[in-house]
Amino acid sequence: MRFPRLAFLISAIMIICVSATKAQPSQRVLAPRMTHPAVVVLDENPAIRLHLTQGTMLLNIMLIGPDPENNILLLETQKTIDDQTLSLGLYKSTKPGLYSLEITTSVDGDEVTETFARSVWVMKSAPGRVTFAHLADTHTGDPRAAMSPSVEQPDERREKVLRAACASGVDFVIVTGDIVSVPGNYPKEYKEAFSQFEQFVSCPLFLVPGNHDQYTTHASKKSADGAAFWQRYFGEDKYAFSIGQYAFVAVNTYDWPAQYRNFMNQPLMRQVGSYSSGAMSRGQYIWLDQTLAGLSDKHTLVFGHHLFRDFSTKNSSVPDLEAPDHVLGLLASHGVKYYFAGHNHRNTGETVQGVTLSTVVSAASDIPDDASWGFRKCTAENESVSCEFISVVPRTD
């Protein structure tokens, strides 16, 4: 969401020097993750696709179930990954449920064993309909959140909404961006957000990045770049997964080059509109076109942080960015009928070029006076999707 510039800048400067904490969970395994689990439908394609950083050597992979007897050794032979991807088959007799992966890797002789909790979602067969909870703008660390009139503190609101979403009986939860808040505080906020998802979400979880997640405080240092924090904690910034006849595509709508995400260069951000507005690179546009083409036999839903009207209209000087009407037109040309977003911290809905565009209120930060904190519970059945807003925490003003 758009942050009042002066307040945001003061907050960023005040906490810019927060000491770094050890990044988790991984700099080697991009997928699957707790926030982007592998989806395995045993009756269709019982395989897990791993995406790793280049030059990674796999030594051992264990699928860890809720009980020790459910554990499965998937790989125990040294294997070097050249193309960064690997598919591992599962037995069709694997018990459905959420599994963790224990992966041992080696890079330049440095051996590391990591456990990725709830990173594999196994189901016997695809359901005839799919339900999901749509949340947005959880904003861990957001200074605006404490100013909202509520008996609960922001962390308590966030916990209640996340727990209520899984308890509502949905198949999975998806959060469309702005997971954290202030770029100078990323080391603390990313760690806290990861921990909160680990504690409060008990069902399959998927994340989409927003503008607050990808600012940087230096034009070239990767250690200061929110996009690098996102990769370490949450993995890929764009991806797709299928459940039977349904496909779900997550896109990164704050896809600006790093120099335009530099929060310490406010004049440049204002000049091109990158302060909070969305953008999509030509490279991601091509990926999206190819991905949607490969899902032509599915009912496809797309998730991003920004609505297309919230893309920048002042970015003509920035190379290799697609116009927002091109992106919306691409969805329409591939028959996409539903697009889900956040950013505006309010519940909205409209249909443009045959695509229904909807947003949901913030799950924990500032919201309109007549709103409450909560989530949308959505049901996809055949070609239609119906959603209802579930209020979890009311305002107290």
N, C-alpha and C positions, 0 to 999 in steps of 0.2 A: 504494500500500500504506500501511497505518497506520504512521506514523513515531513512535518514542518521543518523547513531547511535549517533554520537557526538552531532549533532545539536538538535536531539530529546531529548537526555538526559539533555543537558543544558537548553532547554526550559522547560522540566518537572520540573527540580530542581528550576528554577527561579520562577515558579508560583505554586509550590507545596503547599504553605501556603495560597492560596486564601480562604477567609472565606466562610463557607457553607451558602447556601440559602435554603429556605424551599422547600423540594422535592414536585413535583406535577407530575401527578395528583392524584396518589393513592398508598397506600401500602396495600390495602384490595382487590381491584378488579383488576384481571389480564386481564380479557377479558370480554366484548369487550372494545376496546379503539379507539380513533381517528386514531391511527396508526395500528390498527388491528380490523376493524369493524366487527360486526356480519353481515353475508350475508343472507338475508331472501328472498327466492323466494316463493311468496304467493301461486302459483299454485302447488308447490311441497311440501314444509315443512315449513309452516308459524310459525317458532319458533325461539326464541333467546336463545342461550346457554351462560350462565354466568359462569365464572371461578373465584372463590374467594379464598383468603387465608384461611387456616384452622381455624376453631373456629369463623368465622364471622356469625353474626346474621343479617338477612335481615329484615328491618322494613317497607320499602316503596320503590316502583320502579315506576317511571313515564317516559313514552316515550314522548319526547317533539318534536313536529313538527315545521315547519317553521311558521305556524300560530297557535294561541292558540286553535282553534277548532280542530286541528289535534292531540292535546295531548291525550294520552291514559294512564289511571292508570292500571298498570300491576300487582301490588301486594300491598296490604294494610294490610296484616295479618302477624304478626310476624312469621318468619320461620328461624330455625337454620340450617346452612349448614354443614352437616357431611362429605359428600364426595367431597366437594369443587366445585361441579358443580350443576347447576340448569337450566332447560329448561322452558321458558315461551312462551306460544302460543300467536300469533297475530290473529286478525280478518282478514279474507281474503278480507275484504272491506277496509283495511288500504291503504291509499294513498301512492303510490311509492315515494321514495325520500330518502334523508339523514336525519336521526333523531339523536337527542341527548338523552342520558339516565340520569335521575336524580335518584340517588340511595342513600338511607339512610341505614346505617349499624350501628351495635353496636358490640364492642369487649370489654369484661370485663367491661361493663357499659359505655364505652366511645362511645357516639353517634356522627356520622359524616354524613353530607349530601354532596354529591359530584355530579358534573355535568360532564358528559363525552361527549364532543361535537362531533358531526358527527361520532358516534360510532355504529350506526345501519343503514345498507344499505338495503332498501326495494325495491324490484322490483316485478312487477306483474307476469311476466313469464320470463324464461331464454331465452336469445337471441340465434339465430342460430350461431352467431360468437361473439367472445369477443375481444375487443381491450384494450391494456394497454400500459402505458409508463414505460419503464425500465430506472431508474436512479441509480447512485451509487456514493459513496464517496463524499457526500455533505460537510463533514469535517468542521463543525462549529468550529471556533477558530484555524484553522490550520495555523501555522506561514509560511508554504511554499506558501500558497495561495496568500499572498500579494506580493510575489516575481515574480509572473507570469505576463507577459506583457499584460496589458488590461486597457482600459479606466475605466472600472467598478471596484469597490472594490469587494472583495470576497462576502460580504453579498448581494451586488447588483446583481452579477452573479447568486448567489443561488436563489434569489427571481425571477429573470427573467426566469431561467430554470424551476423552480417549477410552476410558473404561466403559462408558455407556455405549459407545459406538460398537465395540465388540460384543457387549452384553445384549445388543438389540437383535442378535441372531443373523447378522450379515455374513456373507462368505469371506469378505475381506474389507479392509479400510484403505482408502487412498487419500493422501494429504497433498493438496496442490499448492505447495510453495510457501515461502517465508517461514521457514522452520526456526531460524534464528533472527537476530535483529541488527546489531551494531558491529561494523567491521573491526573496530579496534578491540572488540571483546570476543572475537571468534574462537580463540583457544578455549575459553571457559564455556561459551554458549554451545558450541558444537558438542563438547563432551557432555554437558548437561542434557541437551536434547536427545543425544543417543541413549543416555542412561534412562531418561523418562520414557522413551519408546520401549526400551527393554523391560522396564518395570510395569508400565501401565497398559500395554497392548498385548493381548493374548491370542489374537487371531492374525492371519496373514496381513502384512502391511506393505504398502507401496508409497513411495515419495516422489514428488516432482519439485525441482528447484524453482525458487523465485528470485526477485531482484535483491532482497535483503540477504540472501544466502551467498551471493556471488560478487559482492563488492571487493575491492582490494584497497590497501593503503599504500601501495607502491606500484609504479607502472610496470615493473619487471620482476620483482621478487616473488617466486612461487610460494614462499613461506608466508607471505602476507595476503595471498590470493584466496578469496572465498571459494572459487571454483576448485582449487586444490584441496581445501578443507572438505568440500562436498565429496570429492572422489575418495579421500581417505576414510571418511566416516560412512558415506551412504552409497558410494560406487558410481554407477553410470548416470549421466544427466539426461539421457534419452534411451528409450527401450520399448519393446512391445512384448505382450504375452497373450496367449489364447486359452480359453476354457470352452471346449466344444465349439459351438457355432458363434461364439462371441470373441472378439479381439479387443484388446485395450492397449492404447498407444500413449506413452508419456513423452512430452516434448519440453525442451528448455526454451522458454520465451524471454529469457534475459541473456541472449546469445551474442552479446557485444564483445568485440575485441578487448583485451585486457586494459589498454590505455583509456578506454571510454568507461570502464568500470572503476577507475581510480577515484576513490572518494575524496582524496586530498586535492584533486584538481576540479573543484567545483565549477569554475568558469567553462571548462571544456564540456563537462556533463550538461550544463545548462544550454550550451551552444547546440549540442546535437540531440538533446532530449534524453540522455541516458541516465539521468538522476534516478528516475523510477520507472520510466516507460519501457515497454517491451521491444524486442528485436529478434529476428531469426536470420542466421547466416545462410548464405547460398548453399554451403555444404550440408547443413542440417535440412534445408528445404529439399535437396536432392535425396537425402536419406529418407525423409518423410514420404516423398513421392514413391520411392522404391518399396518402402515398407508397406504403404497402403495398397500398392499394386499387388504385392504378394499376399495380401489379406482380402482379396476381392471376393472370396467365397464366404467371408465372415460378416457378421453384424459388428461394425467397428465403432468404438467410442474413443474419443481423444481427450487427453487431460493436459492442461498447461496452467501456468500461473496467471498470465494476462489475457484478458479479452483482446480481440484484434483492434478494437477502437482505442485501446490503451497502449498500442504500439506508438513509437515516436514518429512524428511527421516532419521532424527537422533533421533527419539523418542522411540527407542526400550527399553529404561530403564523406560519409563513412563507406568504404568499399565493401562489396560482397554481402550486402544485406538485402533481404527480400522485402518488398512492400507488403503491408498487412493484408491488403485486399487480395494479393496473390496467394497468401497462405490460406485465407478463408476460401478462396476460389478452388484451391487444390483439394481441400477437404470436401467441398461440394462436388467436385468432378469425380471423386472416388466414391461418392455415395455415402459419406459420413453424415449422419443426421444429428449427432450429439457431441457437444464440446463442453467440458467442465473446467471452471477456473476459480481463482480466488482474487487476491490483490485489493479489491474494493471494500472488503470487510462488511459486505451486506448481501442479502439474498436478492438476486435479480434473475430475470429470465426473459429471453426474446428469441425470435427466429429470424435469421438473415440468410438469404440464398438457400433456404431449405435446411439450414443447420440450426438446431436449437442450442443457444448459448446460455449457460447458467453459471452463477457465482453463488458462493455461500459465505456467511458471516465468519469473522475471525473466531477461532475456537477458544481464544484466551485474551486477546488484546482488545483495543477500543472498537466499539460497535455503535450503531445508531441508537438514539434515545428510545425508539420503539422496538428494539430488537432484544434478543437474549442469546447467550452463548449456547452453541449446539452443533448439529450436523444434519446433513441431508441423508435420508435413507432411501436408496434407489433400487428399483427392480428392473432388470432387463429381461424381457420375455418376447421372443420372436424378433420383430423389427422395432418394437417400441420400448421406451424407458420411461417409467413413472417415478417421481421423487416426492417425498414429503419431508418437511423440516421438523426435526425433533429437538425441542427446547430442553436443555439440561440445566443451565444455571441462569436464573432471571436477574435482571438489573434490580437495584434496590432504591433507585432515586424516585 
